[in-house]
Amino acid sequence: MESSERIELPASFEDVSIDHLVVLIADMLERLIAHNDQIPLVPEGLTRFHSRSSPNISVLEYLRRIVRFTNVEKLCLILTLHYIDQICARMPLFTISSLTAHRFIVASVTVSSKAYCDAFCTNAYYAKVGGISVVELNVLEREFLRIIDWHLMCTGELLQEYYVNLVRTHSSGKFVIPVTTQQSSSGSSDSEIEVDSSHSRPMSPMESNAPAGGHQVPHGASTILIDTVTLSPQPSHGPTIEQNMAFAALRESMDQS
């Protein structure tokens, strides 16, 4: 039986253990997936991130695998949540679901590691760890950067908002940040994390205390924290021929399973 004892975490995401951070992020993503899996899939909603079937590995174990074999930075893990918000805002029909989560995660880690870290793995290695081919990962990386328009920068303040939100909304309720610790660290939350990219710019949350999954985008897709003020959503179009063909193949594979 899992212990119900409260676990106190550091006030800053930079100080939390990566094992605890993985648990927090996985819990958020799994709740997001459970919500979004209830939304009917339409042809125009298909993306490069969609797989034909749900991978046989949980999001938690997938993240642990990435951490174990790539030594990914904590910063890059939290950035995955920021990128989910940005891409969902630009593509209202896209959702993080059981069909998209794993491929999105490995693409996000690949991109953020290259943007923020002095040392990172090759795409061939990230692909091997993520369980896809390097050709697939290359396609996902290009698609990721195209959709997000190379806006990879994020402030330390915003990342801290994601971290606090993860702790506050964890489904078990066992993780806490002591109030005195939060107050003493409030003065250092304005720091900005730099990235050497002329294409990037900082973003800020619309609401500092937005609940997880509280912002609703079209078709009920649930996101985490979101600021749409500086975003330019892509115009809605009907499905392309490629999307129709992929949708038909997906439906056929699901019917056969």
C-alpha positions in Angstrom: 0.0 0.0 0.0 1.3 3.4 -1.0 2.2 5.7 2.0 0.0 8.7 2.6 2.7 10.5 4.4 3.3 14.1 3.2 6.5 14.7 1.3 8.0 18.1 1.5 9.6 19.4 -1.6 12.0 22.3 -2.2 10.5 25.6 -3.1 12.5 25.8 -6.4 12.2 23.4 -9.3 16.0 23.6 -9.6 16.4 22.0 -6.2 13.8 19.2 -6.4 15.1 15.7 -7.1 14.6 14.5 -10.6 12.8 11.4 -9.4 10.2 13.4 -7.7 9.9 15.8 -10.7 9.3 12.8 -13.0 6.5 11.6 -10.8 4.9 15.0 -10.7 5.1 15.5 -14.5 3.9 12.0 -15.2 0.9 12.4 -13.0 -0.1 15.7 -14.7 0.3 14.1 -18.2 -1.6 11.0 -17.3 -4.6 13.1 -16.1 -4.3 15.2 -19.3 -4.3 12.0 -21.4 -7.3 10.5 -19.6 -9.2 13.7 -20.3 -8.2 14.1 -23.9 -8.7 10.4 -24.8 -12.4 11.0 -24.3 -12.3 13.6 -27.2 -13.3 12.0 -30.6 -10.4 12.0 -33.0 -11.1 13.7 -36.3 -9.0 13.5 -39.5 -7.9 17.2 -39.4 -6.6 16.6 -35.9 -4.0 14.0 -37.0 -0.4 15.1 -36.7 3.1 13.6 -37.1 2.9 12.9 -33.3 0.1 10.4 -33.6 1.0 6.7 -33.5 -1.3 4.0 -34.7 -1.7 2.4 -31.3 -0.9 3.4 -27.7 2.7 2.3 -26.7 3.0 -0.5 -24.2 4.8 1.7 -21.7 3.3 4.2 -19.2 4.2 7.9 -19.4 5.9 7.5 -16.0 8.1 4.6 -17.1 8.8 6.3 -20.4 10.1 9.4 -18.6 12.1 7.3 -16.2 13.7 5.6 -19.2 14.6 8.9 -20.8 16.1 10.2 -17.5 18.0 7.0 -17.0 19.6 6.8 -20.4 20.0 10.4 -21.5 20.7 12.3 -18.2 18.2 14.9 -19.3 18.1 18.2 -17.3 15.2 19.0 -15.0 14.7 22.2 -16.9 14.0 20.2 -20.1 11.5 18.0 -18.4 9.4 21.0 -17.2 9.8 22.7 -20.6 7.8 19.8 -22.0 4.7 21.2 -20.2 5.4 24.7 -21.6 5.7 23.4 -25.1 2.5 21.4 -24.8 0.7 24.7 -23.9 2.3 26.6 -26.8 1.6 23.9 -29.4 -1.9 23.3 -28.3 -2.6 27.0 -28.5 -1.3 27.2 -32.0 -3.0 24.0 -33.1 -6.4 23.9 -31.3 -7.2 20.4 -32.6 -4.0 18.9 -31.3 -4.2 17.1 -27.9 -1.8 15.2 -25.7 -3.4 11.7 -25.7 -2.3 8.1 -25.4 -1.5 8.3 -29.1 0.6 11.4 -29.0 2.2 11.8 -25.6 5.3 9.5 -26.0 6.3 10.9 -29.4 5.8 14.4 -28.2 7.9 13.8 -25.1 10.9 12.5 -27.0 10.7 15.2 -29.5 10.4 17.9 -26.8 13.4 16.5 -24.9 15.4 16.4 -28.1 14.7 20.0 -29.0 15.0 21.5 -25.5 18.3 19.6 -24.7 19.8 21.1 -27.9 18.5 24.6 -27.1 19.4 24.7 -23.4 22.2 22.2 -22.6 25.9 22.4 -23.3 26.0 18.6 -23.8 23.2 16.5 -25.4 22.8 13.2 -27.2 22.6 12.5 -30.9 19.2 12.1 -32.6 20.1 8.4 -33.2 20.5 7.9 -29.5 17.4 9.8 -28.5 15.4 7.8 -31.0 16.8 4.5 -29.7 15.9 5.5 -26.1 12.4 6.7 -27.2 11.7 3.5 -29.2 11.3 5.1 -32.6 13.5 5.3 -35.7 15.9 8.2 -36.2 14.1 9.1 -39.4 10.9 9.4 -37.4 12.6 11.5 -34.8 14.1 13.8 -37.4 10.6 14.4 -38.8 9.1 15.0 -35.4 11.9 17.5 -34.5 11.3 19.5 -37.7 7.5 19.4 -37.2 7.9 20.5 -33.6 10.1 23.5 -34.4 7.8 24.5 -37.3 4.7 24.5 -35.2 6.3 26.3 -32.2 8.0 28.7 -34.7 11.3 28.3 -32.9 10.0 30.0 -29.7 11.9 27.8 -27.3 12.8 30.3 -24.6 11.0 30.3 -21.3 11.5 32.4 -18.2 12.5 30.9 -14.8 9.4 32.5 -13.3 7.1 30.6 -15.7 8.9 27.3 -15.1 8.5 27.9 -11.4 4.8 28.4 -12.0 4.6 25.0 -13.7 6.5 23.4 -10.8 4.3 24.8 -8.1 1.2 23.8 -10.1 2.5 20.3 -10.4 3.0 20.0 -6.7 -0.4 21.6 -5.8 -2.5 19.5 -8.2 -0.8 16.1 -7.8 -3.6 13.5 -7.6 -2.3 11.9 -4.4 -2.1 15.2 -2.6 1.0 14.0 -0.7 3.5 16.5 -2.1 3.8 19.9 -0.4 6.0 22.9 -0.6 6.2 24.5 2.9 4.6 27.9 2.9 7.6 29.5 4.7 9.9 28.1 2.1 7.7 29.4 -0.8 7.7 32.9 0.8 11.5 33.0 1.3 12.1 32.1 -2.3 9.6 34.5 -3.9 12.3 37.1 -4.4 14.3 34.9 -6.7 11.5 33.8 -9.0 12.0 36.6 -11.6 15.3 35.1 -13.0 15.3 34.3 -16.6 16.9 31.3 -18.1 18.9 32.2 -21.1 19.1 30.3 -24.4 21.4 31.2 -27.3 18.8 31.6 -30.0 17.7 34.7 -31.8 14.4 33.1 -32.7 13.3 32.7 -29.1 11.4 35.0 -26.8 10.0 34.7 -23.2 6.4 33.9 -22.4 4.4 34.5 -19.3 1.3 32.7 -17.9 -2.1 34.2 -18.2 -2.9 33.2 -14.6 -0.3 32.6 -12.0 -2.6 30.1 -10.2 -4.3 28.5 -13.2 -5.5 25.0 -12.2 -4.2 22.0 -14.1 -6.4 21.3 -17.1 -8.4 24.4 -16.2 -8.0 26.2 -19.5 -10.4 24.9 -22.2 -9.5 25.1 -25.9 -11.7 24.0 -28.8 -13.0 20.5 -28.6 -12.4 20.4 -24.8 -8.7 19.8 -25.1 -7.1 20.4 -21.7 -3.8 22.2 -21.2 -1.8 23.3 -18.2 -0.9 26.9 -18.0 -1.4 29.1 -21.0 -0.9 32.6 -22.4 -2.5 33.1 -25.8 -1.8 36.9 -26.0 1.4 36.5 -27.9 0.4 33.5 -29.9 -0.9 33.3 -33.5 -3.1 30.2 -33.8 -3.0 28.5 -37.1 -6.2 29.0 -39.2 -8.6 26.0 -39.2 -8.7 24.1 -42.4 -10.3 20.8 -43.5 -8.3 17.7 -43.4 -5.6 17.2 -46.0 -5.4 14.1 -48.2 -2.5 12.9 -46.1 -4.6 13.3 -42.9 -7.6 11.5 -44.4 -5.3 8.6 -45.5 -3.6 8.5 -42.1 -7.0 8.6 -40.3 -8.3 5.7 -42.4 -5.2 3.7 -41.7 -5.5 4.5 -38.0 -9.2 3.4 -37.9 -8.3 0.2 -39.7 -5.5 -0.7 -37.3 -7.8 0.1 -34.3 -10.6 -2.1 -35.7 -8.1 -5.0 -36.2 -6.7 -4.7 -32.6 
